[in-house]
């Protein structure tokens, strides 16, 4: 009797494990649905385009513990509103700040990045990934610094 109860419990656990993880339900990925590429591989021409004035900023020598900031200036050179959905950094020591309103064609904005050199030493290279409604949807800019002990 005890063995039958174990078998039922094991069978029930397998059933729950295999059905609980199946959440696909036949839906397409939103990446496929929102892809502006045509079947021929061409990209739709009415998209926003993000163009940074400068993609790498070098702070030079920074004294350990110092906080330094830089504003990455960019322009929407496309034909529709640019929307930045997120700005991610490669390290918690780098904090981005940006406005979330749509940027009309021809408008310029700035993404300010603050680097905290506390606890860092030597050459530092940090990436800032900008997620937007452009094609491709990610753009990467970088900051560099040489952190020296006081």
Buried (B, 14 or more C-beta within 10 A) or exposed (E): EEEEEEEEEEEEEEEEEEEEEEEEEEEEEEEEEEEEEEEEEEEEEEBBBBBBEEEEBEBEEBEBEBEBEBBBEBBBEBEBBBBBEEBEBBEEBBBBEBEEEBBEBEEEBBBEBBBBBEEBEEEBEBEBBBBBBBBEEEBEBBBBBBBEEE
